[in-house]
């Protein structure tokens, strides 16, 4: 474990509390962040307990607590259960282009990453009212609902909830397979799709699956995929960790 000797480093950089420069905890947070950016505090370094740092800097313990909290929420520090507070390592962000229609597994494998899916729920049931309208199906149509936790290199990054007509994947469909592969095998591969991306917050259930905190921001993506004659093939609602993914659109200026 790396020891940071944080109080001495703060004093060496000339840190002092100035009432006119805003909340004290934010001044402390900015000073700690500056040390990390300058590599004076290395990834994995242990920070002193709140009480010890407050005593050395002659500030209130709540000030240190709020400074740590702000940096933890920003992903700069992390709490390790039973061990304390540490400088967090940078989390890799995956750029996901919006120009192509590929499966999650295809896209991650093409980037040299290891994709993995865990089945959270598989359900075969009649459609909801919304699904009847969207898919233009009758109320006795059998729909397949598949919730999958997506992982990249062992880290959970997204929860995807997909809906298709069961007949489109065929009776031999195994939920461990790629849904797009099953659709393609049965002549129903989507040809184009619309995606709507919006900001959302994680509820307790999804947050636990994604190893995040309830209420943390995420990216919610609703995708409707179409086949021939603009018939809806698939609808998927996904929740992506906002610290893991960036969705990139390439634009050109039309003359």
N, C-alpha and C positions, 0 to 999 in steps of 0.2 A: 504494500500500500504506500503510495506517495503522500508525504506530509507537505502541506502547502506553506506552513509558517506564514499564514495570511496576514496577521497583524503587523509583522515586521515589513512585509512587502507593501502593505498599504501606507505605512509610515514612510518608507523609502521613496515612494512615488509622490509624497507630499500631501497625502489625503488628510483633509480636515473638514469638520462640519462647518458649513456657512449657512446661516439662517436665511439669507437673502436668495439662495440658489434652489429653493424648492424643498419638498419633503426630504427629511434626512435619510429615510430608508432608500429613496430613489438615488440620492447622491452616493450612498454606499453601494447600491446595486450597480450603478454606472462605473464606479471605481473597480469593483470586482470584475466586471465585464471587460474593462480596459486591460486589466492584468492578464486575463485569459487571451484576449486578442493579441497581446504583445508576447505571448508564450511565457510570461513570467509565472503563470499557473498552467500546468500541463493537464491534459486529459487524464482523468483517473485520480487526480490529487484530492485528498480528503480535506474538507474545510473544518475549522474548529466548531465545537458546539456553540449554540446561540449564546449561552450564558458566558462562556469564556471570551468570545469575541466582543460581546457587549462590555464586559469588564475592562478589556484591554483598550477599547476605543472610547471608553467613558460615554457610552450611549445606552439608551434603554434596550432591554432584551426584545421588546416588541418591534423595535426598529430593525434589529438584525433579522428577526423572524420575517418581517415584511419584505426585506431585501432579498432574502433567500427565496421566499415564495415567488416574487416577481421573476427571478432568474430560473426557477424550476418550471414555472408556467411557460417561459420562453424556450425551454429545452436546453438552457445553458448549464444548469445544474441538475442533478438527479438525486433522489433519495433512495438509498439501498436499505431495505428493511433490516433493522438490527445493527446496522453498521454506521449510518450517518449520512452526511451530505457530501457529494463529490462533483467534480467538474465532469460534465457529460461529454461523451464522444459525439462527433457529428453523425447524424443519421443520413444514410444515402437517400437521395431523392431520385425517383424514377420518372423520366420524361415519357409521357404517353401521347403520341401524335393523335390528332383528331381526324386525320385525312383518310385513314384506312379502316376497314371492317375486318378485324381478326379476333380470334379467341384469346382469352387471357393467357392460356398456356403457350399458344403460338407466339404471342408477342414477347413474353418474358424469356422464352427459350431463344428467340432470335437475338436477344440482348446478352446472351451468355449467362442468364440468371436461372436459378432453379425454382420452377413453379411447383406449388403443391396446393391441393384442394382437400378440404375436409367437409364431409356432408353433415350439415346441421339438421336438415329436415328434408324428407322426400314425401310428397303427398299427391295422391291421385284423387281428384274430387271434381264435382260439377263446378261450373264457372260462377264467379260472383257477378253481380249486375254489371259492374264496370268491365269485367272480362268479356261478358256477352256482347257488350257494345263495341269494345275494342277489336275483338277477334271476329265479330259478326258470326257468332255461333249460337246454337240452341241451348236451352237450359239443361239438357241431358248429356251434353258433350263432356267427355272426360278430359280434364286438364291435368297437366303435370306441373307441380310446383316444386322447385328445387332451390334450397338455400345452401350456399356453399361459402365456407370461410376460405379466402384466398391468402396464401402465404408466399413470400419470396425469400429464398435462402433461409427458410425456417422462421421468418418473422411475419406475423399476421399484418396484412395491409388493407384488406377489404372484406366486406360481407356482401355477397351478391344473392339476390332473390329473383330467380327466373321463372317465367310461366310460358308454357307452350301447349299446344294441343297434343295429347299423348300419342295420337296416331302418327304425328309427324316424326317422332323419334323411333317408332316401331316397338314391337313387343320385346325385342332382344336388348333393348337399351339397358345399360349398366350405368348407374349414377356415378361410378368412378371414371367413366369415359368423358371426353370432351363433348359438351352438348352440341357444339357446331359440327363435330365429326359425325355424330349420330344424325343430325339434320341433313348433312351432305350425303351420307350413305343412303338415306331414304329419299333423295332428290328434293330436299327442302332447304338447302343452304340459303341463308339470307343474302340478298343482293345489295341492299343499301339500308341505311338506318338513320334515324334522327336521335340526337342526344340532347338532353337538357341538363345543364350543370348548375347547381345552386349551392349556396352555403347553408349548412345545417349544424345541429349539435347532436352529439351522440347520446342516445338514451342508455340507461343502465345495462340493459341486456347486450346491446351491440358493443358498448364500451368494454365490457368484460371480455367479450370474444376478441376484440382488437387490442387487448392489454393496454387500454387507455382509461381515462377517467370520465365518468358521466358528465355531460355538459361540455366536453371539449369540442372544438370546432372540427368539422369534417366536410368532405365534398359529397353531396348527394347527386347521383347521376341516374336519370331515368332514360332508358334507351328502348325505342320501339324499332324492331327490325322487320323489313318487308321482303317478300319474295316476288315472284312474277305477278303481274296484274295488280301490284300494290297491295297484295294481301298480307296482313300482319302475320308474321311467323313467330315472333318472340317478343315478350316484354320483360325487361330486367330493371329492377331498382337496386342500386348499389350504394354502399357507404364506404368511402375511401378515407384512410388517415390522411389528413392534410399535410402532415410532416413527412409523408413518404412519396407522394405523387404530385407531379405537375403535368397538367394537360396543355399541350402545345398545339396551336393552330398556325399554319403557314398561310400568309395572306399575300396576294398580288394586287397591284394597282391596275384596274382596268382602264384602257384608253377610251 
